[in-house]
Amino acid sequence: MTGVRTGIKTGLITNRQVANLSLIFYFTMPMVRLIIRDVGLPQYEFLLSLVLTYSLLFIAIAGRTEKIRVLVEFSIIFAVVCSLLSLSLILHPEYNYWFTRATYGVMPYVLRPDNGLYVFLFIRLVDDPHDILKDLRICGWIMYLIYVRQLMNALKIGYWVIESSKGEEVHFSYSLDYGYNVVFFVLIFLYLAIRYKKKTDIIGCAAGIAMVLLGGSRGALVCIGFFLAVYVLIRIMESRNRNFLLLLTVIAILLAIVLYVPLLTLAAGLLSKMGLSSRSLYKLIDGTISDANGRSAIWAAAIRMIKTKPILGYGAMGTRRIIRKYHIVGYPHQLFLELLAEYGVFIGGAVIAVIVGGSIRILRMRDIGEWRYVYLIFLSNAMQLMLSYTYWHKHALWSLLAIAVCIHYYRRQGLERTEAANGPAWIDERKEL
């Protein structure tokens, strides 16, 4: 039953606990691979990490027959994805090179079992917001070990070694990937710290923000800002003192506008005294947080594509051939532009409307408990798709889909329990007629 903590014993632990382990293994796969590599099996790190993760997944499903539904749901999604990609290639044979590239083709970048699409399986299998939060808290502490190590290495040599938009190795003062990787767990700790006020969560949140400021990009801060803004709005709208809290919020925003430069300058000065520097802080101080940093040309190209084929679009992953001129992977670095360019203004616009409308509807629900805030965490993380990355590769959008399905079953089962106690509502309505 959705959201009900049950489990069948399989030896020492329940199947539900195995499901939780599978989610932890999925989100900590980089650490699993690192451990396998460090024990002397680098040639098997990828294969063994997948075997360990998916073995737990299938063990959990095998012991809970009701979870076969999860495989059916994912099979449908997988079939739709493969159909869209196949249709795109059939209609546009010239995409073959872009679909079969060694690093960024369909198999390594979309369909490989460690990519974002498969997160749907693991979230749907756990299917409990409290378990998901506890699992991700564990994942956060595990992954922080890698992130601290990466940050210390970058600070030691004075730069990050990253791949440029042309596919070349370059040295940067920050890492976009690093910031977005860390901010996902920052959002977990941030919510838990606000909601439950545990010292360990507060430390986890503060440590993560520090890592983002020291090694990440400005876009990661957008995810945090979005979460705080929506969370505060939700709490205010549900408060009896709504008007008073709205007034305090306006005052706080005005104070932030007036004082943010001095405060950020103070923070940057403190970091400087410790021999550290934050590019994000200096960009905020300079007022260039929204600087596109080279994305303007990519977005302009995507807009031209939409204007050229506004009805049918270019098909699934159809932006690669043109956007490749500006970025090696070939995606528009903006979710809505990508959807409109690939599927046209009607279908793409409808998908955007469903995402936006569905998200607003879920965030306004008061009968789904912790699910609403789990959705907000993943939605805030998905804000990275508004500035970078592609939904084909990252788990952001697929996570939201999985959580939305979980919420659907949670509400339906709540209605069934209510009807079982009181009788179907439609019977009473017919009697009144």
Secondary structure, 3 states (H helix, E strand, C coil): CCCCCCCCEECCEEHHHHHHHHHHHHHCHHHHHHHHHHCCCHHHHHHHHHHHHHHHHHHHHHCCHHHHHHHHHHHHHHHHHHHHHHHHHHHCHHHHHHHCCCCCCHHHHHHCCCCHHHHHHHHHHHCCHHHHHHHHHHHHHHHHHHHHHHHHHHHHHCCEEEECCCCCEEEECCCHHHHHHHHHHHHHHHHHHHHHCCHHHHHHHHHHHHHHHHHCCCHHHHHHHHHHHHHHHHHHHCCCCHHHHHHHHHHHHHHHHHHHHHHHHHHHHHHHHCCCCCHHHHHHHHCCCCCCCCHHHHHHHHHHHHHHCCCCCCCCCCCHHHHCCCCCCCCCCCHHHHHHHHHHHHHHHHHHHHHHHHHHHHHHCCCCCCHHHHHHHHHHHHHHHHCCCCCCCCCHHHHHHHHHHHHHHHHHHHHHHHHHHHCCHHHHHHHHC
